[in-house]
Amino acid sequence: MASKPWLQPAPMYKPLDSFWDSDDDAPGPRCAHTLTAVAPTKSHGPRLILFGGATAIEGGAASGAPGIRLAGVTNSVHCYDVNTRKWTRIRPAGDPPSPRAAHTAAAVGTMVVFQGGIGPAGHSTDDLYVLDLTNDKYKWHRVVVQGAGPGPRYGHVMDLVAQRYLVIVCGNDG
């Protein structure tokens, strides 16, 4: 290795004894949910907000029907505190979005914006919600969009660009 100084042996890693504590407020297994990192505030450190998703999948080859279907679609909200490594189920004030999976989310400061997704009946939605986490009284706000939006969709992505624009790309509008 002396003739090739850029070649270095891989560093030794030490596994953690435990990654996080399991507790009653943990969200449980699910798919097609969002997990969004939120900036710290004066009263809270960095957090991860988990929203929605499906707790079961139905169908497949054993069912005799083509394809799979998401089941157990939820609109629950869980917060993972990065500093304490604890999950907490939160119940924000206001009217929450309907249960959904395969939606999209993006952090805007201490708020999380949610768009679209597919509900329990298999229909996609185009609604837009904001979960305000600025203070200790978390609250849902439904946003009324002026003009044409991206339309109902699921399986898409959304990101905040230049701290000003929410850009939505792709997805299924079926």
Contacts in CASP RR format, 6 or more apart in sequence:
PFRMAT RR
TARGET T0000
AUTHOR 0000-0000-0000
METHOD contacts of the structure
MODEL  1
MASKPWLQPAPMYKPLDSFWDSDDDAPGPRCAHTLTAVAPTKSHGPRLIL
FGGATAIEGGAASGAPGIRLAGVTNSVHCYDVNTRKWTRIRPAGDPPSPR
AAHTAAAVGTMVVFQGGIGPAGHSTDDLYVLDLTNDKYKWHRVVVQGAGP
GPRYGHVMDLVAQRYLVIVCGNDG
1 7 0 8 1.000
1 8 0 8 1.000
19 85 0 8 1.000
20 80 0 8 1.000
20 85 0 8 1.000
20 86 0 8 1.000
20 87 0 8 1.000
21 85 0 8 1.000
21 86 0 8 1.000
23 86 0 8 1.000
23 87 0 8 1.000
25 78 0 8 1.000
25 86 0 8 1.000
25 87 0 8 1.000
25 88 0 8 1.000
25 89 0 8 1.000
26 78 0 8 1.000
26 87 0 8 1.000
27 33 0 8 1.000
27 50 0 8 1.000
27 76 0 8 1.000
27 78 0 8 1.000
27 87 0 8 1.000
27 89 0 8 1.000
28 55 0 8 1.000
29 55 0 8 1.000
30 52 0 8 1.000
30 53 0 8 1.000
30 54 0 8 1.000
30 55 0 8 1.000
30 74 0 8 1.000
31 53 0 8 1.000
31 54 0 8 1.000
31 57 0 8 1.000
31 70 0 8 1.000
31 101 0 8 1.000
32 53 0 8 1.000
32 54 0 8 1.000
32 70 0 8 1.000
32 101 0 8 1.000
32 102 0 8 1.000
32 103 0 8 1.000
32 155 0 8 1.000
33 50 0 8 1.000
33 51 0 8 1.000
33 52 0 8 1.000
33 53 0 8 1.000
33 54 0 8 1.000
33 101 0 8 1.000
34 49 0 8 1.000
34 50 0 8 1.000
34 51 0 8 1.000
34 52 0 8 1.000
34 53 0 8 1.000
34 103 0 8 1.000
34 104 0 8 1.000
34 105 0 8 1.000
34 114 0 8 1.000
35 48 0 8 1.000
35 49 0 8 1.000
35 50 0 8 1.000
36 48 0 8 1.000
36 49 0 8 1.000
36 51 0 8 1.000
36 105 0 8 1.000
36 106 0 8 1.000
36 107 0 8 1.000
36 112 0 8 1.000
37 46 0 8 1.000
37 47 0 8 1.000
37 48 0 8 1.000
37 107 0 8 1.000
38 46 0 8 1.000
38 47 0 8 1.000
38 48 0 8 1.000
38 49 0 8 1.000
38 107 0 8 1.000
38 109 0 8 1.000
38 110 0 8 1.000
38 112 0 8 1.000
38 133 0 8 1.000
39 46 0 8 1.000
39 107 0 8 1.000
39 109 0 8 1.000
39 110 0 8 1.000
40 46 0 8 1.000
40 47 0 8 1.000
41 110 0 8 1.000
41 133 0 8 1.000
41 134 0 8 1.000
41 135 0 8 1.000
43 135 0 8 1.000
43 136 0 8 1.000
44 81 0 8 1.000
44 133 0 8 1.000
45 81 0 8 1.000
45 82 0 8 1.000
45 83 0 8 1.000
46 82 0 8 1.000
46 83 0 8 1.000
47 79 0 8 1.000
47 80 0 8 1.000
47 81 0 8 1.000
47 82 0 8 1.000
47 133 0 8 1.000
48 79 0 8 1.000
48 80 0 8 1.000
48 82 0 8 1.000
49 77 0 8 1.000
49 78 0 8 1.000
49 79 0 8 1.000
49 80 0 8 1.000
49 105 0 8 1.000
49 112 0 8 1.000
49 131 0 8 1.000
49 133 0 8 1.000
50 77 0 8 1.000
50 78 0 8 1.000
50 79 0 8 1.000
50 80 0 8 1.000
51 75 0 8 1.000
51 76 0 8 1.000
51 77 0 8 1.000
51 78 0 8 1.000
51 103 0 8 1.000
51 105 0 8 1.000
51 112 0 8 1.000
51 114 0 8 1.000
51 131 0 8 1.000
52 73 0 8 1.000
52 74 0 8 1.000
52 75 0 8 1.000
52 76 0 8 1.000
52 77 0 8 1.000
52 99 0 8 1.000
52 100 0 8 1.000
52 101 0 8 1.000
52 103 0 8 1.000
53 70 0 8 1.000
53 73 0 8 1.000
53 74 0 8 1.000
53 100 0 8 1.000
53 101 0 8 1.000
53 102 0 8 1.000
53 103 0 8 1.000
54 70 0 8 1.000
54 71 0 8 1.000
54 72 0 8 1.000
54 73 0 8 1.000
54 74 0 8 1.000
54 101 0 8 1.000
55 71 0 8 1.000
55 72 0 8 1.000
55 73 0 8 1.000
55 74 0 8 1.000
56 70 0 8 1.000
56 71 0 8 1.000
56 72 0 8 1.000
57 68 0 8 1.000
57 69 0 8 1.000
57 70 0 8 1.000
57 71 0 8 1.000
58 68 0 8 1.000
58 69 0 8 1.000
58 70 0 8 1.000
58 71 0 8 1.000
59 65 0 8 1.000
59 67 0 8 1.000
59 68 0 8 1.000
59 69 0 8 1.000
60 66 0 8 1.000
60 67 0 8 1.000
60 68 0 8 1.000
69 122 0 8 1.000
70 101 0 8 1.000
70 102 0 8 1.000
70 118 0 8 1.000
71 120 0 8 1.000
72 99 0 8 1.000
72 120 0 8 1.000
73 99 0 8 1.000
73 100 0 8 1.000
73 101 0 8 1.000
73 118 0 8 1.000
73 119 0 8 1.000
73 120 0 8 1.000
74 99 0 8 1.000
75 96 0 8 1.000
75 97 0 8 1.000
75 98 0 8 1.000
75 99 0 8 1.000
75 100 0 8 1.000
76 89 0 8 1.000
77 89 0 8 1.000
77 90 0 8 1.000
77 91 0 8 1.000
77 92 0 8 1.000
77 96 0 8 1.000
77 131 0 8 1.000
77 138 0 8 1.000
78 87 0 8 1.000
78 88 0 8 1.000
78 89 0 8 1.000
78 90 0 8 1.000
79 87 0 8 1.000
79 88 0 8 1.000
79 89 0 8 1.000
79 90 0 8 1.000
80 86 0 8 1.000
80 87 0 8 1.000
81 88 0 8 1.000
90 138 0 8 1.000
92 131 0 8 1.000
92 132 0 8 1.000
92 138 0 8 1.000
92 139 0 8 1.000
92 140 0 8 1.000
93 137 0 8 1.000
93 138 0 8 1.000
93 139 0 8 1.000
93 140 0 8 1.000
94 139 0 8 1.000
94 140 0 8 1.000
94 141 0 8 1.000
95 140 0 8 1.000
95 142 0 8 1.000
96 129 0 8 1.000
96 140 0 8 1.000
97 114 0 8 1.000
97 127 0 8 1.000
97 129 0 8 1.000
97 140 0 8 1.000
97 142 0 8 1.000
98 119 0 8 1.000
98 125 0 8 1.000
99 119 0 8 1.000
99 120 0 8 1.000
100 116 0 8 1.000
100 117 0 8 1.000
100 118 0 8 1.000
100 119 0 8 1.000
100 125 0 8 1.000
101 117 0 8 1.000
101 118 0 8 1.000
101 119 0 8 1.000
101 154 0 8 1.000
102 117 0 8 1.000
102 118 0 8 1.000
102 154 0 8 1.000
102 155 0 8 1.000
103 114 0 8 1.000
103 115 0 8 1.000
103 116 0 8 1.000
103 117 0 8 1.000
103 118 0 8 1.000
103 154 0 8 1.000
103 155 0 8 1.000
104 114 0 8 1.000
104 115 0 8 1.000
104 116 0 8 1.000
104 117 0 8 1.000
104 155 0 8 1.000
104 156 0 8 1.000
104 157 0 8 1.000
104 158 0 8 1.000
104 168 0 8 1.000
105 112 0 8 1.000
105 113 0 8 1.000
105 114 0 8 1.000
105 115 0 8 1.000
105 158 0 8 1.000
106 112 0 8 1.000
106 113 0 8 1.000
106 158 0 8 1.000
106 159 0 8 1.000
106 160 0 8 1.000
106 166 0 8 1.000
107 113 0 8 1.000
107 160 0 8 1.000
108 130 0 8 1.000
108 160 0 8 1.000
108 166 0 8 1.000
110 132 0 8 1.000
110 133 0 8 1.000
110 134 0 8 1.000
111 130 0 8 1.000
111 131 0 8 1.000
111 132 0 8 1.000
111 133 0 8 1.000
111 134 0 8 1.000
112 130 0 8 1.000
112 131 0 8 1.000
112 133 0 8 1.000
113 128 0 8 1.000
113 129 0 8 1.000
113 130 0 8 1.000
113 143 0 8 1.000
113 158 0 8 1.000
113 166 0 8 1.000
114 128 0 8 1.000
114 129 0 8 1.000
114 130 0 8 1.000
114 131 0 8 1.000
115 126 0 8 1.000
115 127 0 8 1.000
115 128 0 8 1.000
115 129 0 8 1.000
115 150 0 8 1.000
115 156 0 8 1.000
115 158 0 8 1.000
115 166 0 8 1.000
115 168 0 8 1.000
116 124 0 8 1.000
116 125 0 8 1.000
116 126 0 8 1.000
116 127 0 8 1.000
116 128 0 8 1.000
116 152 0 8 1.000
116 153 0 8 1.000
116 154 0 8 1.000
116 156 0 8 1.000
117 124 0 8 1.000
117 125 0 8 1.000
117 153 0 8 1.000
117 154 0 8 1.000
117 155 0 8 1.000
118 124 0 8 1.000
118 125 0 8 1.000
118 154 0 8 1.000
118 155 0 8 1.000
119 125 0 8 1.000
123 152 0 8 1.000
124 152 0 8 1.000
124 153 0 8 1.000
124 154 0 8 1.000
124 172 0 8 1.000
124 173 0 8 1.000
124 174 0 8 1.000
125 152 0 8 1.000
126 149 0 8 1.000
126 150 0 8 1.000
126 151 0 8 1.000
126 152 0 8 1.000
126 153 0 8 1.000
127 142 0 8 1.000
128 142 0 8 1.000
128 143 0 8 1.000
128 145 0 8 1.000
129 140 0 8 1.000
129 141 0 8 1.000
129 142 0 8 1.000
129 143 0 8 1.000
130 140 0 8 1.000
130 141 0 8 1.000
130 143 0 8 1.000
131 138 0 8 1.000
131 139 0 8 1.000
131 140 0 8 1.000
131 141 0 8 1.000
132 138 0 8 1.000
132 139 0 8 1.000
132 140 0 8 1.000
132 141 0 8 1.000
150 156 0 8 1.000
150 168 0 8 1.000
151 173 0 8 1.000
152 173 0 8 1.000
152 174 0 8 1.000
153 168 0 8 1.000
153 171 0 8 1.000
153 172 0 8 1.000
153 173 0 8 1.000
153 174 0 8 1.000
154 171 0 8 1.000
154 172 0 8 1.000
155 170 0 8 1.000
155 171 0 8 1.000
155 172 0 8 1.000
156 168 0 8 1.000
156 169 0 8 1.000
156 170 0 8 1.000
156 171 0 8 1.000
156 172 0 8 1.000
157 168 0 8 1.000
157 169 0 8 1.000
157 170 0 8 1.000
157 171 0 8 1.000
158 166 0 8 1.000
158 167 0 8 1.000
158 168 0 8 1.000
158 169 0 8 1.000
159 166 0 8 1.000
159 167 0 8 1.000
160 166 0 8 1.000
160 167 0 8 1.000
161 167 0 8 1.000
END
